[in-house]
Amino acid sequence: MNLLVDWGSSLISLAHDIFQPDFCPGEWVWASVMAGFLVGLLPPLGAVLIALVRKGTGNTYNPVTLGVFGLLGGVFAFLLPWLYTMGASETFRTVFHNIRQNAPDLASGTGLTSAEAQSMTRGLCGIPSQAYYLGGRPTVYEVLFHPFESGPMLALRYAMLIVVPGIAVLFVWLQARLAFRRGPKWPGRFYWLPFLAALLLSAAVAVNVATYMWIGLLLASVLGLLPLLIVGPPSWSVIERRYKQDARQPTGQRPPPYLPPQQPPPYQPQPPAQPVRTPPPTRVAPRMPEPQPDRQALAALAADPGPLPFASEKPTAVVRAAGSRFQKVRQLGTGGFGTVWLAKDTQLNRTVAIKMAHAPDAETEERMLREARALAAVHHPNCVRVYDIVRDGDGLGLIMEYIEGEQLAEVVHGPGVLSDLQAARLWLTMAGALSAAHAKGVLHRDVKPANVIIDPEGMPHLIDFGIARSKGDQTLTAAGMMVGTPDFLAPETATGATATPASDAWQLAASVSFALAGAPPRGVRENAMAALMAAAKAEPLSKLPTRSTHLRLLTASLDKDPARRPTLAAVQKEMTAWIARAGQEAAGPVTQIVPREHINPR
């Protein structure tokens, strides 16, 4: 008990020195409010320490980091607040006991000075003495279960003893959420649950001490959000490091692939047996291992002019002529680098899309062959498939899967913007498609709502990879034709820098923002050149979906600095976790199902 009194006396003495207005209900009552404020600063301090630790560890939750978080929560959210609150109450009780016993020194056993203890005998506003008002009243537990007041005063008392600390718990919960931003929220229980336990165990505190201290504690809990906002979350690079570690960890022994049972060979008559001669032993030369493809070259991202899928392979300039195999049905679209046709493959009896592009020189043709070969290696259910490349006249034709449906831009301009759940599925699915392409060395370079097709089942598909470009093209061609849509260009791409995976990630986030807000993130400019200048200057994002729960991740993904953007792997993790928290399935349509007869194939 002496230890509690020592802790409490040091706290209220400090609070009395800081704040002691001499008016009703008394200087020591106001000092109790200040003492609660000082106690309320302890949980934010611990939360700031957790946020600083996560700056280096990210979402690495192992026994060491969880032990550190649990220790910080136990000390700053439970032990210290409980000790100081109980100690302050016991200090006032000891002074009141000394007054009743007519002790010669009222400060005996309190740790206060005689002048401080003597000043507690003063009374204001009809209070006999502040020592009695703070230390001579029943405990919180006794008042809650055996109230000595009635009517409005009882309702006010319950509000001060239940509502005020409940709101304080809410703000400490928010502090824990801020400390564990950009990661799972369950570790926050290591923090706000100890604080709740400290308040419950404070039921043995004198009722008026608890009332005034909890007022100060609530004020500190609200202000405690500010330092956490200043510290900020861990960087996406630190979080991505954890994702990469998870990917490198073994996931267990996979079962062997299914092999059909072997059938016995048909019966064959055997010739008469001949005597067997044992040949002399011969030396067998050791078998050299077969050369393996260069996987590093396979994983390298396509840059101008673009890598081969395998370093050991050489591009060839020989392509098959289309002949009469592919019959053009109608034109689907046109652009600065060719025309897209709906066609019929007469040999396989299927509908395909042919992207015709003119190669002005051998170097451009070689580049198109390189990236067409890499794109053909991409296998993802939501990424357009490349079947072949043929020559037609003086141009090359890229034979691709034909996906029937509507553009995402038409869906948004027609039925309307997507919900948060639909946008989450869209973002998750398209991030997976882009990641599959990046893993094979292919960049898209022109992700936009017009290049996302929604099929009749409501599933999105990524189309029109930008392979038909001349060497050195970045943002404008020699003829002045725009590469990519300026409204959805990443800032670094608009300034002429080489496209990167972060550029594709920016364009995908811009498309998701469009699906939620109905407008590009930077808004719409009067002409393409103005839009290009706005992209190059990284003008503020004025058309973000402010009411969406994805606003925080969208803002981070649309950062003008590519290094600060979350990677596609991080986006997939975030969207998967968000959909799970919403109690929904990750697999599902991103729009309402569109009847096939209502679709006008383009």
FIVOGU-328682 format. One line per 10 residues: their letters; for each residue x, y, z of C-alpha. Coordinates in Angstrom, 3 decimals. Each point is the difference from the previous one (the first is absolute). Example, Ala and Ser with C-alpha at 12.3 -4.5 7.8 and 13.67 -1.06 7.14 Angstrom:
REM FIVOGU-328682
AS	12.300:-4.500:7.800; 1.370:3.440:-0.660
END
This chain:
REM FIVOGU-328682
MNLLVDWGSS	0.000:0.000:0.000; 2.876:2.382:0.705; 1.203:-0.532:-3.571; -3.439:0.994:-1.349; -0.044:3.116:2.182; 3.492:0.959:-1.159; -1.033:-0.329:-3.657; -3.244:1.866:0.573; 1.508:2.827:2.045; 2.673:0.651:-2.630
LISLAHDIFQ	-2.704:0.166:-2.690; -2.440:2.317:1.764; 2.813:2.203:1.313; 1.249:0.480:-3.566; -3.543:0.604:-1.237; -0.552:2.539:2.814; 3.132:1.880:-1.027; -1.130:0.078:-3.649; -3.670:0.902:0.424; -1.516:1.314:3.238
PDFCPGEWVW	-2.678:2.664:-0.605; -1.346:1.215:3.338; -3.711:-0.058:-0.725; -2.927:-2.381:0.410; 0.147:-2.918:0.588; 3.603:0.435:1.212; 3.622:-0.088:-1.062; 0.471:-3.710:0.801; -3.114:-0.937:-1.966; 1.432:1.727:-3.051
ASVMAGFLVG	3.353:-1.622:0.731; -1.832:-3.355:-0.217; -1.151:0.908:-3.523; 3.591:0.818:-0.937; 1.182:-3.271:1.570; -2.488:-1.906:-2.180; 1.286:1.905:-3.026; 3.573:-1.057:0.787; -1.122:-3.609:0.422; -1.862:0.215:-3.297
LLPPLGAVLI	3.255:0.882:-1.782; 1.505:-3.390:0.827; -2.017:-2.122:-2.510; 0.803:2.325:-2.947; 3.673:-0.113:0.981; -0.027:-3.782:-0.158; -1.901:0.042:-3.298; 2.600:2.367:-1.490; 2.758:-2.406:1.060; -1.871:-2.853:-1.720
ALVRKGTGNT	-0.362:2.097:-3.167; 3.749:0.743:0.058; 0.814:-3.691:0.412; -2.217:-0.829:-2.976; 1.912:2.532:-2.078; 2.766:-2.590:-0.085; -1.897:-3.276:0.374; -3.118:0.679:-2.065; -2.420:-2.896:0.281; 2.546:-2.433:1.416
YNPVTLGVFG	-1.974:-1.580:2.835; 2.134:-2.610:1.709; 0.487:-0.846:3.695; 2.562:2.794:0.391; -2.046:2.816:-1.515; -3.223:-1.192:1.613; 1.821:-0.182:3.315; 1.181:3.596:-0.423; -3.507:1.176:-0.901; -1.488:-1.891:2.927
LLGGVFAFLL	2.583:1.456:2.380; -0.654:3.560:-1.199; -3.744:-0.534:0.330; 0.333:-1.531:3.451; 2.211:2.804:1.318; -1.432:3.131:-1.647; -3.663:-0.986:-0.339; -0.484:-2.046:3.176; 2.669:0.042:2.715; 0.973:3.682:0.141
PWLYTMGASE	-3.544:1.422:-0.393; -1.355:-2.378:2.644; 2.843:0.666:2.481; -0.233:3.792:-0.327; -3.798:0.047:0.277; -0.072:-2.265:3.038; 2.902:1.900:1.565; -1.711:3.377:-0.379; -3.130:-1.341:1.672; 1.986:-1.515:2.866
TFRTVFHNIR	1.877:3.287:0.523; -3.248:1.946:0.472; -1.332:-2.755:2.272; 3.123:0.154:2.164; -0.256:3.775:0.422; -3.695:-0.285:0.917; 0.842:-2.759:2.500; 2.679:2.217:1.616; -2.534:2.844:0.327; -2.520:-2.264:1.736
QNAPDLASGT	2.674:-1.332:2.341; 1.162:3.542:0.838; 3.529:-0.965:-0.997; 2.587:2.682:0.765; 1.382:-0.310:-3.527; -2.719:-0.363:-2.635; 2.625:-0.947:-2.581; 1.122:-3.037:1.966; 0.216:-3.072:-2.249; -0.999:1.887:-3.143
GLTSAEAQSM	3.201:1.256:-1.572; -1.499:3.512:-0.199; 1.335:3.069:1.706; -1.715:1.266:3.126; -1.146:3.122:-1.874; -1.589:-2.117:-2.740; -1.800:-2.251:2.491; -1.169:3.001:2.047; -1.464:1.680:-3.099; -2.312:-2.988:-0.475
TRGLCGIPSQ	-1.922:0.989:3.127; -1.418:3.033:-1.826; -3.539:-0.248:-1.272; -1.759:1.798:-2.847; -3.557:-0.013:-1.427; -1.475:-1.539:3.141; 2.629:-2.764:0.168; 1.253:-0.496:3.615; 3.519:-0.777:-1.207; 1.594:-1.166:-3.217
AYYLGGRPTV	1.563:-2.951:1.824; -3.460:-1.232:0.951; -1.446:0.707:-3.478; 2.765:-1.996:-1.697; 1.079:-2.568:2.569; -2.968:-0.453:2.321; -2.637:-1.129:-2.492; -0.895:-3.592:-0.960; 1.651:-1.864:-2.859; -1.200:-0.234:-3.594
YEVLFHPFES	-1.193:-3.572:0.574; -2.060:1.004:3.037; -1.644:2.903:-1.807; -0.875:-2.040:-3.090; -1.653:-2.804:1.949; -1.160:1.931:3.094; -0.659:3.578:-1.172; -0.442:2.684:2.619; -1.459:2.496:-2.507; -3.217:0.045:-1.995
GPMLALRYAM	-1.687:1.756:-2.918; 2.079:2.114:-2.380; 3.050:-0.143:2.267; 0.026:-3.805:-0.192; -0.283:0.113:-3.809; 2.871:2.506:-0.134; 2.051:-2.187:2.307; -0.537:-3.073:-2.184; 0.942:2.007:-3.095; 3.246:1.138:1.609
LIVVPGIAVL	0.885:-3.506:1.197; -1.074:-2.009:-3.073; -0.346:2.205:-3.097; 3.152:2.096:0.455; 2.389:-2.940:0.533; -1.773:-1.889:-2.792; 0.763:2.818:-2.428; 3.601:0.005:1.240; 0.223:-3.731:-0.816; -1.318:0.774:-3.499
FVWLQARLAF	2.782:2.523:-0.620; 2.665:-2.358:1.332; -1.407:-2.586:-2.433; 0.443:2.576:-2.775; 3.572:0.570:1.169; 0.643:-3.726:-0.346; -1.506:0.038:-3.508; 2.307:2.850:-1.002; 3.025:-1.739:1.501; -0.742:-3.149:-2.047
RRGPKWPGRF	-0.898:1.687:-3.287; 0.749:-1.790:-3.284; -0.142:-3.360:1.694; -2.273:-2.407:1.866; -1.977:1.721:2.743; -0.181:-2.921:2.420; 3.309:0.912:1.761; -1.779:3.171:1.191; -1.682:-2.182:2.614; 3.352:-0.122:1.761
YWLPFLAALL	-0.561:3.682:0.710; -3.589:1.029:0.518; -1.019:-3.092:1.985; 2.614:0.707:2.745; -1.274:3.578:0.180; -3.556:-1.243:0.435; 1.203:-2.340:2.747; 1.720:2.912:1.770; -3.251:1.987:0.041; -1.994:-2.960:1.304
LSAAVAVNVA	2.498:-0.632:2.786; -0.188:3.692:0.931; -3.454:-0.651:1.477; 1.701:0.050:3.423; 0.891:3.701:-0.446; -1.882:2.687:1.927; -2.918:1.100:-2.148; 0.831:3.700:-0.268; 3.664:-0.682:-0.709; -1.023:-2.324:-2.850
TYMWIGLLLA	-2.578:2.486:-1.306; 2.445:2.862:-0.402; 2.989:-2.062:-1.060; -2.018:-1.675:-2.756; -0.987:3.405:-1.388; 3.669:0.862:-0.423; 0.735:-3.476:-1.341; -2.650:0.415:-2.715; 1.533:3.296:-1.146; 3.454:-1.570:-0.224
SVLGLLPLLI	-1.389:-2.994:-1.917; -1.439:2.291:-2.669; 3.206:2.028:-0.341; 2.029:-3.201:-0.012; -1.083:-0.670:-3.596; 2.089:2.938:-1.265; 3.519:-1.417:0.592; -1.043:-3.271:-1.619; -1.172:1.862:-3.083; 3.333:1.814:-0.074
VGPPSWSVIE	2.070:-3.181:0.334; -1.966:-1.653:-2.800; -0.125:-3.646:-1.121; 2.966:-2.111:-1.142; 1.039:0.468:-3.596; -1.354:-2.303:-2.684; 3.535:-1.207:-0.709; 0.313:-1.281:3.566; -3.410:-1.692:-0.221; 0.847:-1.518:-3.385
RRYKQDARQP	3.172:-1.460:1.495; -2.184:-2.079:2.298; -2.146:-1.151:-2.905; 3.117:-1.148:-1.836; 1.140:-1.912:3.073; -3.376:-1.772:0.115; 0.347:-0.898:-3.669; 3.448:-1.546:0.593; -1.166:-2.165:2.878; -0.856:-3.608:-0.942
TGQRPPPYLP	-3.693:-0.731:-0.083; 0.311:-3.719:0.636; 0.533:-3.057:-2.173; -2.253:0.083:-3.033; -1.590:-3.261:-1.083; 1.405:-1.476:-3.207; -1.976:0.720:-3.156; -2.646:-2.517:-0.979; 1.253:-2.641:-2.404; -2.498:-2.235:-1.804
PQQPPPYQPQ	0.460:-3.710:0.631; 2.160:-1.637:-2.604; -1.756:-2.482:-2.277; 1.733:-3.304:-0.728; 1.385:-0.191:-3.534; -1.898:-2.149:-2.521; 0.981:-3.608:-0.253; 2.777:-0.724:-2.474; 1.231:-3.506:-0.834; 3.500:-0.506:1.265
PPAQPVRTPP	2.716:-1.581:-2.162; 1.720:-3.097:1.260; 2.402:0.606:2.773; 3.619:0.413:-1.002; 2.979:-0.563:2.203; 0.910:3.188:1.763; 3.512:1.245:-0.328; 1.230:2.360:2.638; 1.777:2.896:-1.693; 3.214:1.214:1.529
PTRVAPRMPE	-0.414:2.930:2.341; 0.373:3.361:-1.645; 0.723:3.337:1.500; -2.932:2.385:-0.206; 0.895:3.619:-0.310; -1.678:2.194:2.606; -3.092:1.682:-1.364; 0.288:3.741:-0.187; -2.935:1.933:1.441; -2.272:1.571:-2.564
PQPDRQALAA	0.276:3.765:-0.285; -2.695:1.820:1.926; -1.625:3.264:-1.091; 1.254:3.155:1.594; -2.744:0.655:2.556; 1.440:3.393:0.884; -0.408:1.084:-3.564; -3.546:-1.357:0.056; -0.860:2.051:3.087; 1.617:3.190:-1.273
LAADPGPLPF	-2.530:2.657:-0.873; -0.361:1.054:-3.605; 1.699:3.304:-0.699; 0.513:1.646:-3.347; 0.537:-1.909:-2.205; -0.985:-2.938:2.278; 1.671:-3.275:1.054; -0.472:-3.474:-1.363; -1.787:-2.550:2.181; 3.245:-2.028:0.094
ASEKPTAVVR	3.463:1.429:-0.425; 1.118:-3.013:-2.031; -2.591:0.573:-2.728; 0.510:2.331:-2.922; -2.869:1.908:-1.601; -0.813:-0.878:-3.538; -1.354:2.298:-2.643; -1.932:-2.823:-1.656; -3.758:0.084:0.613; -2.712:-2.005:-1.705
AAGSRFQKVR	-2.275:1.661:-2.486; -3.622:0.276:1.068; -1.237:-1.242:-3.376; -3.655:-0.863:0.112; 0.006:-1.532:3.480; -1.265:3.119:1.804; -3.063:1.625:-1.501; -0.581:3.561:1.174; -3.564:0.643:1.132; -0.003:3.661:1.045
QLGTGGFGTV	2.210:2.668:1.475; -0.067:0.200:3.799; 2.203:3.044:0.524; 2.899:2.022:-1.294; 2.868:1.957:1.463; 3.326:1.572:-0.762; 1.731:-3.368:-0.396; -2.460:-2.135:-1.874; -3.504:-1.331:-0.293; -1.758:-2.717:1.960
WLAKDTQLNR	-2.274:-2.346:-1.950; -2.541:-2.599:0.986; 0.891:-3.090:-2.035; -0.770:-3.677:-0.368; 2.659:-2.693:0.172; -1.184:-2.316:-2.787; 2.275:-2.866:1.028; -1.012:-0.151:3.682; -3.480:1.477:-0.582; 0.242:2.628:2.725
TVAIKMAHAP	-0.306:3.752:0.309; 3.213:1.946:0.563; 1.160:3.604:0.103; 2.804:1.105:-2.302; 2.070:3.064:0.810; 1.600:1.166:-3.228; 3.052:2.205:0.319; 2.439:1.369:-2.508; 3.703:-0.560:0.708; 1.873:2.820:-1.779
DAETEERMLR	3.413:-1.657:0.410; 1.615:-3.286:0.886; 0.870:1.139:3.497; -3.640:0.770:0.838; -1.092:-3.302:-1.463; 2.574:-1.824:2.130; -1.258:1.780:3.085; -3.602:-0.960:-0.756; 1.048:-3.626:-0.390; 1.883:0.106:3.280
EARALAAVHH	-2.892:1.314:2.048; -2.628:-2.070:-1.810; 1.972:-3.084:0.945; 0.243:1.120:3.629; -3.693:0.926:0.118; -0.941:-3.412:-1.385; 1.602:-1.520:3.106; -2.388:1.882:2.313; -2.728:-2.272:1.342; -2.620:1.642:2.182
PNCVRVYDIV	-3.783:-0.463:-0.170; -0.546:3.772:-0.048; 2.764:0.906:-2.436; -0.532:-0.097:-3.766; 1.714:-2.980:-1.656; 2.321:0.309:-2.991; -0.229:-2.917:-2.434; 2.208:0.882:-2.961; 1.612:2.744:-2.077; -0.389:0.060:-3.790
RDGDGLGLIM	0.861:2.218:-2.927; -2.764:1.662:-1.948; 1.063:2.260:-2.819; 2.672:2.385:1.245; -0.985:-0.345:3.663; 0.005:-2.493:2.821; -3.123:-1.428:1.569; -0.144:-1.030:3.639; -2.591:-2.776:0.398; -1.639:0.362:3.397
EYIEGEQLAE	-2.880:-1.385:1.986; -3.248:1.819:-0.713; -1.814:0.987:3.179; -3.644:0.889:-0.395; -1.289:2.690:2.318; -0.010:3.696:0.821; 2.836:2.325:0.875; 0.237:1.035:3.629; -0.295:3.605:-1.183; -3.357:-0.784:-1.619
VVHGPGVLSD	-1.202:-1.810:3.119; 0.805:3.007:2.206; -1.529:2.483:-2.442; -3.061:-2.213:-0.393; -1.329:-1.821:3.076; 2.208:2.033:2.330; 3.018:-0.183:2.274; 1.014:-3.172:1.818; -0.494:-0.739:3.675; 2.962:-0.482:2.342
LQAARLWLTM	-0.377:-3.783:-0.192; -0.131:0.002:-3.805; 2.998:2.349:-0.160; 1.941:-2.221:2.409; -0.605:-3.036:-2.205; 0.956:2.014:-3.087; 3.229:1.236:1.606; 0.925:-3.438:1.320; -0.683:-1.741:-3.320; 1.785:2.514:-2.208
AGALSAAHAK	2.975:0.178:2.365; 0.317:-3.770:-0.361; -0.153:0.253:-3.804; 2.677:2.715:-0.078; 2.198:-1.944:2.421; -0.211:-3.043:-2.268; 1.068:2.128:-2.965; 2.849:1.622:1.951; 1.262:-3.432:1.052; 0.393:-0.885:-3.709
GVLHRDVKPA	1.797:3.218:-0.886; -2.949:1.936:-1.415; -1.149:3.489:0.925; -3.448:1.181:-1.028; 0.781:3.747:-0.244; -3.601:1.009:-0.725; -2.247:-1.189:2.820; -3.236:1.978:-0.159; -3.750:-0.633:0.294; -0.305:-0.454:-3.769
NVIIDPEGMP	2.475:-2.903:0.167; -1.946:-1.900:2.658; -2.799:-2.082:-1.510; -2.869:-1.239:2.197; -1.331:-3.283:-1.372; -3.675:-1.129:0.230; 0.700:-1.674:3.359; 1.272:3.269:1.439; 3.670:-1.032:0.053; 2.729:2.458:-1.094
HLIDFGIARS	2.670:-0.723:-2.613; 3.107:2.041:-0.782; 0.544:0.549:-3.739; 2.127:1.971:-2.483; 3.550:-0.289:1.313; 2.063:2.773:-1.544; 2.504:-1.957:-2.091; -0.469:1.850:-3.310; 2.339:2.928:0.644; 3.151:1.216:-1.624
KGDQTLTAAG	3.327:-0.118:1.761; 0.519:3.052:2.183; -3.690:0.889:0.185; -0.850:1.195:3.480; -2.922:2.382:0.009; -0.200:1.468:-3.519; 0.886:-1.550:-3.325; 1.789:1.827:-2.744; -3.360:0.684:-1.624; -1.365:1.519:3.200
MMVGTPDFLA	-2.310:-2.905:0.902; -0.534:-0.516:3.724; 1.181:-3.292:1.528; -2.511:-0.848:2.697; -2.899:2.078:1.237; 1.231:3.209:1.697; -2.746:-0.063:2.620; 1.342:-3.356:1.219; 3.738:0.556:-0.513; 2.338:-0.335:2.971
PETATGATAT	1.976:3.211:0.672; 3.392:-1.564:-0.794; -1.289:-1.434:-3.286; -1.417:3.367:-1.015; 3.418:1.623:0.484; 1.643:-2.499:-2.370; 1.462:-2.497:2.459; 0.015:-3.709:-0.841; -3.074:-1.880:1.151; 0.387:-2.236:3.066
PASDAWQLAA	-2.258:-2.343:1.977; -0.767:2.969:2.265; -1.336:1.847:-3.063; -2.409:-2.847:-0.752; -1.016:-0.024:3.682; -0.729:3.759:-0.150; -2.147:-0.368:-3.106; -1.922:-2.887:1.544; -0.683:2.050:3.145; -1.159:2.887:-2.202
SVSFALAGAP	-2.394:-2.355:-1.788; -1.383:-1.281:3.297; -0.428:3.580:1.200; -1.883:0.751:-3.227; -2.262:-3.004:0.615; -0.840:1.369:3.472; -0.246:3.720:-0.774; -1.047:0.088:-3.655; 2.907:2.261:-1.011; 3.797:-0.304:-0.358
PRGVRENAMA	1.929:0.864:3.194; 1.314:3.290:-1.414; -3.309:0.853:-1.647; -0.608:0.551:-3.710; 1.894:2.690:-1.945; -1.202:1.830:-3.092; 2.485:-1.745:-2.318; 2.612:-2.749:-0.025; 2.965:2.373:0.271; -1.447:1.642:3.109
ALMAAAKAEP	-0.583:-3.419:1.508; 3.585:-0.985:-0.810; 1.354:3.149:1.661; -2.136:-0.670:3.078; 1.435:-3.521:0.193; 3.585:1.176:-0.458; -0.401:2.623:2.749; -1.660:-2.568:2.300; -2.857:2.397:0.668; -2.131:-0.697:3.112
LSKLPTRSTH	-2.495:-2.842:-0.135; -3.298:1.887:0.137; -2.453:-2.758:-0.963; 0.723:-2.794:2.451; -2.926:-1.996:1.474; 0.018:1.696:3.414; -2.798:-2.183:1.381; 1.657:-3.286:-0.916; 1.651:-2.164:2.628; 2.830:-0.523:-2.515
LRLLTASLDK	0.940:3.707:0.004; 3.096:-0.513:2.167; 1.467:-2.722:-2.214; -0.948:1.873:-3.170; 1.777:3.124:1.224; 3.138:-2.015:0.749; -0.151:-1.822:-3.348; -0.347:3.312:-1.875; 3.036:1.568:1.640; 2.134:1.966:-2.434
DPARRPTLAA	3.129:-1.775:1.266; 0.131:-3.583:-1.342; 2.123:-1.125:2.969; -2.742:0.920:2.464; -2.778:-1.895:-1.772; -1.144:-3.394:1.291; 0.926:-2.798:-2.361; -2.587:-2.149:-1.699; 0.755:-2.787:2.488; -0.754:2.374:2.880
VQKEMTAWIA	-3.224:1.107:-1.682; -1.078:-3.628:-0.419; 0.662:-0.650:3.699; -1.958:3.099:1.041; -2.993:-0.742:-2.228; -0.111:-3.667:1.010; -0.021:0.978:3.676; -2.653:2.709:-0.561; -2.334:-2.395:-1.841; 0.447:-2.597:2.749
RAGQEAAGPV	-0.847:2.572:2.678; -3.115:0.904:-1.983; -1.101:-3.641:0.186; 0.020:-0.370:-3.801; 1.675:-2.288:-2.496; 2.971:1.310:-1.953; -1.226:-1.807:-3.119; -3.096:1.625:-1.400; -1.321:2.423:-2.613; 1.137:3.601:0.093
TQIVPREHIN	-3.286:1.168:-1.541; -3.529:-1.237:-0.309; -0.245:-2.857:-2.466; -0.645:1.385:-3.483; -2.314:-2.110:-2.200; 1.841:-1.137:-3.088; -2.702:1.278:-2.339; 0.457:3.499:1.416; 3.699:0.173:-0.857; 1.207:1.700:-3.153
PR	3.385:-1.556:-0.799; 2.519:2.592:-0.983
END
